[in-house]
């Protein structure tokens, strides 16, 4: 719901809890990276299944500290 609200408002530069990358983002990054590592990304967050989570994960890949 949160990402849907942000998309409707045209806000594209937000993280989980606001405009700053926080511990919540780090925790979710760890989980998503593990899902990808195990080869389960297609099952849990593709662009068709969960587009907002997919876009969030793609955005994570642009952060130098996450790469």
C-alpha contacts under 8 A as a table, 3 or more apart, distances in Angstrom:
res1	aa1	res2	aa2	distance
1	X	4	X	5.03
1	X	5	X	6.13
2	X	5	X	5.13
2	X	6	X	6.29
3	X	6	X	4.99
3	X	7	X	6.06
3	X	52	X	6.28
4	X	7	X	5.06
4	X	8	X	6.17
4	X	52	X	7.54
5	X	8	X	5.13
5	X	9	X	6.27
6	X	9	X	5.05
6	X	10	X	6.14
6	X	11	X	5.10
6	X	12	X	7.09
7	X	10	X	4.99
7	X	11	X	5.87
7	X	12	X	6.91
8	X	11	X	7.71
11	X	14	X	6.80
13	X	19	X	6.54
14	X	17	X	7.67
14	X	18	X	5.32
14	X	19	X	4.54
14	X	20	X	7.14
15	X	18	X	5.27
15	X	19	X	5.70
15	X	20	X	6.25
15	X	21	X	5.97
15	X	22	X	7.98
15	X	25	X	7.01
16	X	21	X	7.70
16	X	22	X	7.87
16	X	24	X	6.79
16	X	25	X	6.11
17	X	20	X	7.35
17	X	21	X	7.98
17	X	22	X	7.39
17	X	24	X	7.47
18	X	21	X	7.82
21	X	24	X	7.96
21	X	25	X	6.09
21	X	26	X	7.82
22	X	25	X	5.35
22	X	26	X	6.54
23	X	26	X	4.88
23	X	27	X	6.14
24	X	27	X	5.17
24	X	28	X	6.29
25	X	28	X	5.14
25	X	29	X	5.92
26	X	29	X	4.97
26	X	30	X	6.27
27	X	30	X	5.25
27	X	31	X	6.53
28	X	31	X	5.09
28	X	32	X	6.08
29	X	32	X	5.15
29	X	33	X	5.93
29	X	57	X	7.67
29	X	60	X	7.54
30	X	33	X	5.24
30	X	34	X	6.22
31	X	34	X	5.17
31	X	35	X	6.34
32	X	35	X	5.04
32	X	36	X	6.26
32	X	41	X	7.96
32	X	57	X	7.48
33	X	36	X	5.08
33	X	37	X	6.01
34	X	37	X	4.89
34	X	38	X	6.14
35	X	38	X	5.23
35	X	39	X	6.40
35	X	40	X	5.33
35	X	41	X	5.69
36	X	39	X	5.05
36	X	40	X	5.75
36	X	41	X	4.93
37	X	40	X	7.64
38	X	41	X	7.96
39	X	42	X	7.48
40	X	43	X	5.31
40	X	44	X	6.51
41	X	44	X	5.26
41	X	45	X	5.53
41	X	46	X	6.74
42	X	45	X	6.02
42	X	46	X	5.42
43	X	46	X	7.20
44	X	49	X	7.22
44	X	50	X	7.52
45	X	48	X	7.92
45	X	49	X	5.89
45	X	50	X	5.09
45	X	51	X	7.24
45	X	53	X	6.34
45	X	54	X	5.58
46	X	49	X	5.24
46	X	50	X	5.82
46	X	51	X	6.50
46	X	54	X	5.73
47	X	50	X	5.78
47	X	51	X	4.28
47	X	52	X	7.73
47	X	54	X	5.52
47	X	55	X	7.50
48	X	51	X	5.84
50	X	53	X	5.52
50	X	54	X	6.10
51	X	54	X	4.95
51	X	55	X	6.07
52	X	55	X	5.09
52	X	56	X	6.07
53	X	56	X	4.92
53	X	57	X	6.13
54	X	57	X	5.16
54	X	58	X	6.25
55	X	58	X	4.99
55	X	59	X	6.10
56	X	59	X	5.02
56	X	60	X	6.24
57	X	60	X	4.97
57	X	61	X	6.60
58	X	61	X	5.25
58	X	62	X	7.08
59	X	62	X	5.37
59	X	63	X	7.24
60	X	63	X	5.53
60	X	66	X	6.67
61	X	64	X	7.71
61	X	66	X	6.45
61	X	67	X	5.99
62	X	66	X	7.76
62	X	67	X	7.37
63	X	66	X	5.40
63	X	67	X	6.50
64	X	67	X	5.40
